[in-house]
Amino acid sequence: MSPGERKVILASSLGTVFEWYDFFLYGSLATIIGAQFFSAYPEATRNIFALLAFAAGFIVRPFGALVFGRLGDMVGRKHTFLVTILIMGLSTFCVGLLPSYDTLNGYGIGWAAPVTLLALRMLQGLALGGEYGGAAVYVAEHAPRGRRGFYTSFIQATATLGLLLSLVIILSTQSYVNSVYPGGTATNADGTTNPVTAFQVWGWRVPFLVSIVLLGVSVWIRLQMNESPAFQKMKDEGTRSKAPLSEAFGQWRNAKWALLALFGLTAGQAVVWYTGQFYCLFFLQSILKVDQFTANVMVAWSLIAVTGGFLFFGALSDRIGRKPVILGGCLLAALSYFPLFEQLTANANPALHRAQATVPVVVKTDPAGCSFQFNPVGTAKFTRECDVAKALLARSAVRYRTESQPAGTPTVVTVSGQDFAVADPNFAKAVSAALAASGYPSTAANPTVIKAESPIDIFSRQKLTVIAILFAIAIFVTMAYGPIAAALVELFPTRIRYTAMSLPYHIGNGWFGGLLPATAFAMVAQTGDIYYGLWYPIVVSLVTVVIGLLFVPETKDRDILT
């Protein structure tokens, strides 16, 4: 690799690390941000609005792909993804400066805080929609033939590194700020107060403000770069597309490849990626009741261990092809998720694992009164008796079965042979007590659940085993994700490449992947099986394997300068 090629990879990869770092910050701090900018509402409602703002970033990603993809194919790769990082970095920095609802409400404009936050989130999503395509195309068009998989795999590693960087800075800032500075109090919507840490009061802003340094470094490097050889050749010959959007998606000969790229490559890759990183974190925290700090530490160490896998599988795809590696990762993931997640439960929370195997819990209800509790943005309300019962049990990670009753029969939950009517005002409290008495551990008093006291507190058999399981799940991520940029770049001609590859990538990752936690939780609540939600990534992965094998061509030897 020449010094110039190293510089190209560094400029593209470093900028994309910062992009993902900025984007993940909000997801990690959503609860605190909800308290800062939606404090006029009760806690449950403010969390819903915080999640809505987070979801907005995912929703607009495909639109960012269209906007910046078009610019990239008409104006150039370098200038377009320079603009995307400026938008992303400045938006993130501004979140750190944005006054809270309570501060602006003192001037009678409290509403401006959440509105501005939402606007900044949408700008971040738009920028991320254009950043990935630009970085991938730029590196691929600089890479020598036969090395594109390896060169672009550095881009693929950036998402994991960005997540890892955000976790490290959040955990470090949280530990330091809370140990040095006193906390305060927060006023709830009903007028009551509760104590909060210094990190919750103001320390959360530090990771957002630090991004300005990262932005400066990335912009400085990118300003020194030249346009990609493929685009410069096309520009010199006057063969640039005048209408990239209509040419890419309005002509079936190109549009069909975008659809095949979505369903035969990126949909499966996306659910494998989100399962291996985001859903593992969700599963540990929300289902296995591991505290947030410990879950972040476990996932962070698994990501550190697995990062080199992106480069290995990217290079491997240069030798044996993109399809065997990407589709192999999807297939292995689909075949392995059930045993791996069961082992994760058995090792991260042994008491919960035993209770799920030994405590019989039954929901006796009229099936017609049960909803599929799909609630991706947290705005839906499920108030029927069956829904209330299943939501309570799902949140408590209880394994149960449903027993059908005649129409109109009141819903009853049976725990170890004891019946509890959902209509009883004390239903939730009574069921929780019965579960605890039968063997389900409480979150507050469970000596078997994994617990880390510091970021380096990992040297016990239980913790190393959990990290090893998370590592195994993440290996499939590196297989499916490592060669994906090269495969997408090679599918499309130079004149529409930026536009055509960005849209299927961001629909796959922003929508198929982004909806995974909400879909999986709804499936768990519907069936009473904490592993049932894994069918979502398994089925999508298998669909991708079939479509990819049958219809997606192997592209590793294509000339991408045409």
C-alpha atoms as one frame of an Amber mdcrd trajectory, in Angstrom:
protein
   0.000   0.000   0.000   1.505   3.317  -1.079   1.586   6.431   1.158  -1.048
   8.024  -1.065  -3.360   5.027  -0.730  -2.901   5.008   3.040  -3.843   8.677
   3.095  -7.008   8.006   1.085  -8.074   5.267   3.491  -7.201   7.370   6.534
  -9.146  10.383   5.272 -12.229   8.341   4.433 -12.137   5.984   7.413 -11.304
   8.590  10.017 -14.098  10.833   8.881 -16.566   7.974   8.898 -15.483   6.957
  12.406 -16.349  10.453  13.538 -19.645  10.344  11.666 -20.708   7.138  13.426
 -19.403   8.428  16.746 -21.624  11.487  16.434 -24.636   9.420  15.465 -24.267
   6.843  18.233 -23.876   9.459  20.955 -27.536  10.291  20.784 -28.615   6.659
  21.002 -26.498   6.062  24.095 -27.690   9.243  25.854 -31.331   9.250  24.710
 -32.768   9.008  28.238 -30.704  11.939  29.539 -31.498  13.982  26.437 -35.194
  13.283  26.973 -34.955  14.748  30.476 -33.137  17.838  29.162 -35.316  18.726
  26.183 -38.724  17.200  26.965 -38.926  17.938  30.693 -42.404  19.470  30.334
 -43.804  15.939  30.044 -43.952  12.915  32.395 -40.971  10.560  32.246 -42.639
   7.951  30.024 -43.771  10.594  27.530 -40.420  12.387  27.416 -38.687   9.078
  26.671 -41.115   8.513  23.806 -40.258  11.908  22.328 -36.544  11.244  22.774
 -36.910   7.958  20.869 -38.927   9.724  18.177 -36.094  12.200  17.688 -33.612
   9.312  17.519 -35.809   7.472  15.002 -35.947  10.596  12.826 -32.241  10.202
  12.158 -32.792   6.686  10.798 -35.869   7.607   8.780 -34.156  10.387   6.818
 -31.001   8.411   6.007 -32.311   7.143   2.623 -33.247  10.715   1.702 -29.709
  11.789   2.557 -28.494   9.018   0.273 -30.577  10.441  -2.580 -29.591  14.073
  -2.003 -25.873  13.558  -1.536 -25.656  10.598  -3.902 -26.947  12.815  -6.692
 -24.438  15.535  -5.794 -21.628  12.985  -5.629 -22.349  11.730  -9.138 -22.722
  15.237 -10.578 -20.231  17.378  -8.642 -17.689  14.881  -7.338 -16.936  12.435
  -4.531 -14.464  14.587  -2.608 -16.539  17.757  -2.305 -19.744  15.902  -1.446
 -18.433  13.874   1.432 -16.579  16.919   2.702 -19.981  18.626   2.980 -21.521
  15.617   4.771 -18.929  15.582   7.523 -19.257  19.326   8.057 -23.030  19.005
   8.466 -22.723  16.002  10.777 -19.980  17.444  12.949 -21.482  20.913  13.329
 -24.925  19.465  14.113 -23.454  17.269  16.822 -21.452  20.134  18.315 -24.597
  22.270  18.390 -26.474  19.593  20.359 -23.850  20.031  23.076 -24.502  23.793
  23.127 -28.297  23.675  22.829 -30.065  25.159  25.898 -32.472  22.830  27.684
 -36.255  23.176  27.689 -36.227  24.648  31.204 -33.608  27.255  30.258 -35.486
  28.500  27.194 -38.813  28.243  28.972 -37.580  31.008  31.246 -37.740  33.249
  28.173 -41.125  31.882  27.133 -39.765  29.807  24.217 -39.263  26.384  25.796
 -40.712  24.723  22.698 -37.687  25.881  20.680 -35.378  23.410  22.451 -37.029
  20.149  21.298 -37.810  21.583  17.847 -34.175  22.566  17.320 -33.002  19.200
  18.634 -35.225  17.391  16.140 -33.905  19.545  13.298 -30.310  18.768  14.281
 -31.086  15.039  14.453 -32.550  15.119  10.960 -29.476  16.951   9.667 -27.298
  14.257  11.236 -29.323  11.525   9.548 -29.185  13.266   6.183 -25.431  13.690
   6.460 -24.876  10.067   7.452 -26.987   9.023   4.454 -24.465  10.708   2.183
 -21.278  10.012   4.114 -21.062   6.243   3.815 -21.603   6.119   0.053 -19.054
   8.851  -0.519 -16.386   7.237   1.615 -16.930   3.763   0.138 -16.908   4.976
  -3.474 -13.889   7.223  -2.890 -11.768   4.426  -1.417 -12.907   1.809  -3.936
 -12.130   4.061  -6.898  -8.613   4.632  -5.533  -7.977   0.968  -4.709  -5.899
  -1.240  -7.026  -7.747  -4.032  -8.778  -7.822  -7.178  -6.662  -7.567  -5.229
  -3.384 -10.882  -3.374  -3.244 -12.349  -5.681  -0.600  -9.416  -5.102   1.735
  -9.196  -1.352   1.143 -12.927  -0.717   1.622 -13.054  -2.973   4.702 -11.411
  -0.122   6.607 -14.618   1.839   5.958 -16.643  -1.090   7.300 -14.650  -1.159
  10.530 -15.484   2.479  11.165 -19.057   1.849  12.340 -17.832  -0.471  15.085
 -14.977   1.880  15.953 -17.393   4.816  16.070 -19.684   2.956  18.464 -16.705
   1.910  20.550 -15.309   5.456  20.633 -18.654   6.840  21.777 -18.910   4.238
  24.562 -15.356   4.899  25.760 -15.796   8.678  25.869 -19.213   8.439  27.545
 -17.999   5.993  30.205 -14.796   7.982  30.858 -16.621  11.306  31.087 -19.323
   9.825  33.294 -16.819   8.292  35.714 -14.715  11.462  35.993 -17.520  14.031
  36.188 -19.545  12.113  38.761 -16.504  11.508  40.960 -15.320  15.148  40.963
 -18.440  17.300  40.731 -21.556  17.302  42.916 -24.927  16.408  41.457 -28.169
  18.333  41.679 -31.915  17.921  41.493 -34.349  17.715  38.610 -37.937  18.933
  38.664 -40.490  16.548  37.224 -43.576  17.528  35.242 -45.731  17.042  38.347
 -43.586  19.438  40.400 -41.700  16.792  42.399 -37.918  16.629  42.430 -35.376
  13.832  42.301 -31.583  13.747  42.637 -29.446  13.625  39.490 -25.706  13.216
  38.910 -23.421  15.906  37.533 -23.184  13.925  34.282 -26.977  14.044  33.933
 -27.026  17.788  34.650 -24.256  18.976  32.331 -21.575  16.300  31.816 -23.535
  14.647  28.995 -22.676  17.669  26.820 -18.929  16.923  26.887 -18.962  13.994
  24.379 -20.943  16.152  21.937 -18.587  19.116  22.318 -15.485  16.924  21.910
 -16.674  16.122  18.383 -15.508  19.556  17.195 -11.906  18.404  17.630 -12.600
  15.228  15.695 -14.327  17.262  13.007 -11.377  19.616  12.651  -8.909  16.768
  12.165 -11.099  15.053   9.594 -11.796  18.198   7.555  -8.096  19.099   7.536
  -7.210  15.683   6.105 -10.015  15.663   3.533  -9.148  19.124   2.225  -5.785
  17.745   1.114  -7.301  14.929  -0.968  -7.765  14.832  -4.746 -10.832  13.686
  -6.654 -11.129   9.935  -7.308  -9.506   8.698 -10.552 -12.751   7.181 -11.855
 -14.752  10.380 -11.436 -11.926  12.548 -12.798 -11.722  10.329 -15.897 -15.486
  10.583 -16.384 -15.364  14.358 -15.885 -12.553  14.774 -18.398 -14.447  12.706
 -20.965 -17.717  14.573 -20.346 -19.650  11.412 -19.551 -21.087  12.428 -16.160
 -24.764  11.698 -15.632 -27.031  14.747 -15.864 -29.860  13.028 -13.971 -28.426
  10.368 -11.637 -31.711   9.744  -9.783 -33.816   9.020 -12.867 -31.005   7.062
 -14.488 -30.392   4.944 -11.389 -33.992   4.251 -10.384 -36.127   5.226 -13.374
 -34.535   2.741 -15.767 -35.212  -0.923 -15.041 -31.743  -2.062 -16.170 -30.263
  -0.090 -13.237 -33.191  -0.161 -10.803 -33.249  -3.971 -10.734 -29.698  -3.990
  -9.388 -30.695  -1.592  -6.623 -33.513  -3.974  -5.602 -31.204  -6.991  -5.766
 -28.586  -5.113  -3.754 -31.233  -4.400  -1.090 -32.768  -7.865  -0.773 -29.785
  -9.955  -1.863 -27.068  -8.165   0.127 -27.860  -5.257   2.465 -31.071  -6.441
   4.174 -29.382  -9.557   5.548 -26.167  -7.709   6.279 -28.121  -5.055   8.179
 -29.994  -7.405  10.502 -26.810  -9.357  11.217 -25.002  -6.089  11.991 -27.754
  -4.754  14.258 -28.166  -8.093  16.023 -24.451  -8.393  16.710 -24.105  -4.899
  18.134 -27.341  -3.081  18.969 -29.639  -6.019  19.738 -27.015  -7.684  21.933
 -26.892  -4.490  23.979 -30.708  -4.301  24.087 -30.966  -7.993  25.014 -28.491
  -7.642  27.877 -30.126  -4.535  29.321 -33.846  -4.932  28.652 -34.291  -8.702
  28.758 -31.458 -10.063  30.899 -31.578  -7.060  33.279 -27.839  -6.366  33.157
 -27.110  -2.793  34.260 -26.277  -0.264  31.553 -22.632   0.223  32.556 -21.849
  -3.506  32.629 -23.648  -4.169  29.339 -21.685  -1.371  27.645 -18.399  -2.711
  29.031 -19.103  -6.251  27.818 -20.118  -5.118  24.334 -17.186  -2.676  24.112
 -14.620  -5.388  24.839 -16.197  -7.760  22.324 -15.997  -4.999  19.691 -12.340
  -4.366  20.473 -11.612  -8.057  20.022 -13.521  -8.409  16.741 -12.536  -5.244
  14.850  -9.727  -6.920  12.901 -12.292  -9.311  11.459 -13.570  -6.630   9.081
 -10.142  -6.357   7.460  -9.647 -10.127   7.366 -12.943 -10.864   5.657 -12.593
  -7.876   3.336  -9.241  -9.271   2.178 -10.681 -12.788   1.972 -13.400 -11.538
  -0.375 -10.665 -10.369  -2.761  -9.545 -13.982  -3.016 -12.728 -16.071  -2.982
 -15.388 -13.501  -3.885 -17.832 -11.156  -2.166 -20.827 -13.518  -2.171 -19.288
 -16.473  -0.285 -18.177 -14.212   2.567 -21.256 -11.982   2.868 -23.834 -14.728
   2.378 -21.777 -17.139   4.474 -21.917 -14.675   7.367 -25.690 -14.331   6.992
 -26.175 -18.107   6.873 -23.928 -18.876   9.854 -25.655 -16.155  11.869 -29.093
 -17.588  11.091 -27.988 -21.073  12.148 -26.222 -19.965  15.348 -28.348 -17.251
  16.964 -30.611 -19.475  19.067 -27.852 -21.467  20.841 -25.607 -18.412  21.247
 -28.297 -16.209  22.802 -29.386 -19.012  25.114 -25.799 -19.342  26.299 -25.704
 -15.571  26.745 -28.693 -15.827  29.086 -27.242 -18.781  30.997 -23.967 -16.952
  31.648 -25.075 -13.317  32.053 -28.029 -14.039  34.354 -28.000 -17.674  35.584
 -30.853 -17.171  38.066 -33.121 -15.837  35.325 -32.158 -18.719  33.050 -33.100
 -21.253  35.756 -36.410 -19.520  36.467 -37.374 -19.518  32.801 -36.793 -23.264
  32.678 -38.582 -24.186  35.913 -41.352 -21.647  36.706 -44.605 -22.300  34.778
 -46.382 -19.098  33.735 -49.577 -19.101  31.651 -51.637 -16.247  30.164 -55.268
 -17.381  29.924 -57.062 -15.055  27.541 -59.300 -14.608  24.531 -56.821 -14.471
  21.594 -58.982 -11.880  19.841 -58.143  -9.436  22.620 -54.387  -9.584  22.043
 -52.459  -7.098  19.894 -49.140  -7.486  18.135 -47.269  -4.876  20.157 -45.129
  -3.392  17.392 -44.212   0.072  18.634 -41.040   1.346  16.928 -41.381   4.967
  18.075 -43.098   4.381  21.422 -46.324   6.248  20.641 -48.818   3.366  20.532
 -50.874   2.506  23.607 -51.814  -1.106  24.381 -54.454  -1.094  27.100 -56.465
  -4.289  26.631 -56.128  -6.887  29.398 -54.188  -9.362  27.255 -51.777  -6.633
  26.122 -51.216  -5.391  29.670 -50.440  -8.911  30.887 -48.067  -9.765  28.046
 -46.246  -6.429  28.188 -45.616  -6.863  31.936 -44.276 -10.391  31.494 -42.143
  -9.449  28.476 -40.569  -6.509  30.321 -39.829  -8.855  33.234 -38.172 -11.397
  30.862 -40.686 -14.065  31.897 -41.140 -17.113  29.714 -44.830 -17.950  29.392
 -47.340 -19.707  27.179 -50.780 -18.537  26.081 -53.889 -20.622  26.739 -56.933
 -19.695  24.640 -60.205 -18.947  26.421 -63.771 -18.365  25.146 -64.644 -14.917
  23.769 -65.211 -12.339  26.494 -63.332 -14.249  29.197 -61.307 -11.930  31.481
 -57.546 -12.339  31.161 -55.811 -14.205  33.982 -52.095 -14.830  34.550 -51.160
 -18.058  36.325 -47.816 -18.203  38.150 -46.905 -21.622  39.590 -50.590 -22.546
  39.743 -51.765 -19.280  41.335 -54.195 -17.105  39.337 -54.034 -13.294  39.062
 -56.761 -11.320  37.288 -55.491  -8.478  35.136 -58.531  -6.418  36.116 -57.301
  -6.346  39.726 -55.848  -2.859  40.476 -52.919  -4.574  42.257 -52.263  -6.967
  39.373 -48.722  -5.821  38.508 -47.543  -5.781  42.106 -49.123  -9.164  42.910
 -47.686 -10.887  39.826 -44.224  -9.444  40.473 -44.333 -10.768  44.049 -45.458
 -14.211  42.866 -42.693 -14.355  40.267 -40.104 -13.453  42.895 -41.472 -16.084
  45.281 -41.333 -18.718  42.513 -37.695 -18.047  41.650 -37.541 -15.129  39.238
 -34.763 -12.836  40.495 -35.422  -9.173  41.182 -33.296  -6.605  39.381 -32.106
  -5.063  42.659 -31.186  -8.301  44.459 -29.686 -10.826  42.063 -26.163 -11.925
  42.984 -25.864 -14.135  39.883 -26.278 -11.389  37.262 -23.066 -10.209  35.645
 -21.660  -7.004  37.140 -18.602  -4.933  36.176 -17.260  -2.341  38.607 -14.948
  -0.637  36.118 -14.128  -0.751  32.389 -11.281  -3.229  33.052 -13.202  -5.418
  35.495 -13.521  -8.329  33.055 -11.145 -10.954  34.447 -13.536 -13.509  35.840
 -14.865 -16.675  34.239 -18.395 -15.300  33.930 -17.359 -12.021  32.303 -14.841
 -13.545  29.911 -17.420 -16.140  28.866 -20.008 -13.438  28.129 -17.450 -11.449
  26.123 -16.530 -14.610  24.200 -20.206 -15.234  23.307 -20.628 -11.609  22.180
 -17.413 -11.985  20.168 -18.802 -15.073  18.415 -21.998 -13.192  17.512 -19.947
 -10.234  16.269 -17.823 -12.445  14.002 -20.860 -12.849  11.752 -21.060  -9.044
  11.597 -17.531  -8.823  10.249 -18.258 -11.484   7.616 -21.451  -9.876   6.345
 -20.269  -6.277   6.672 -16.569  -6.408   5.808 -16.920  -6.848   1.994 -20.288
  -5.079   1.537 -18.854  -1.730   0.355 -16.790  -3.378  -2.370 -19.750  -5.488
  -3.484 -22.059  -2.468  -3.746 -19.514  -0.287  -5.543 -18.885  -3.026  -8.107
 -22.576  -3.526  -8.891 -23.087  -0.088 -10.464 -21.447   1.972 -13.251 -19.323
   4.987 -12.342 -21.769   7.624 -13.621 -24.518   6.642 -11.100 -22.486   4.693
  -8.527 -22.756   7.094  -5.567 -26.534   7.447  -5.975 -27.362   3.840  -6.820
 -25.399   2.141  -4.041 -26.296   4.572  -1.248 -30.066   4.068  -1.351 -30.206
   0.249  -0.931 -27.514   0.447   1.717 -29.406   2.972   3.845 -32.827   1.397
   3.367 -31.310  -1.915   4.444 -29.455  -0.523   7.442 -31.748   2.356   8.379
 -35.060   0.516   8.065 -34.501  -3.264   8.104 -31.805  -2.932  10.752 -33.206
   0.070  12.596 -36.587  -1.634  13.159 -35.014  -4.773  14.623 -35.289  -3.980
  18.387 -38.936  -2.884  18.168 -39.912  -5.838  15.979 -38.082  -8.356  18.140
 -39.665  -7.044  21.363 -43.146  -7.255  19.817 -42.470 -10.867  18.838 -41.254
 -11.676  22.353 -44.355 -10.130  23.908 -46.612 -11.966  21.464 -45.206 -15.425
  22.174 -43.750 -15.300  25.676 -40.397 -16.603  24.420 -37.451 -14.246  24.982
 -35.655 -15.796  21.989 -38.560 -15.606  19.559 -37.551 -12.131  18.387 -34.455
 -13.691  16.837 -36.654 -15.084  14.087 -36.720 -11.594  12.558 -32.975 -11.423
  11.746 -32.903 -15.145  10.983 -35.672 -14.991   8.365 -34.350 -11.784   6.759
 -30.838 -13.279   6.629 -32.088 -16.465   4.998 -34.095 -14.504   2.433 -30.936
 -12.567   1.580 -28.963 -15.817   1.261 -31.490 -17.270  -1.207 -31.857 -14.102
  -3.317 -28.137 -13.410  -3.227 -27.223 -16.929  -4.329 -29.733 -16.995  -7.167
 -29.691 -13.476  -8.575 -26.702 -11.381  -7.385 -23.601 -11.800  -9.575 -20.063
 -12.163  -8.269 -18.289  -8.833  -8.834 -14.775  -9.054  -7.397 -13.057  -9.061
 -10.812 -15.062  -6.243 -12.407 -13.408  -3.137 -13.829 -15.045  -0.236 -11.961
 -13.479   2.527 -14.049 -16.170   2.173 -16.698
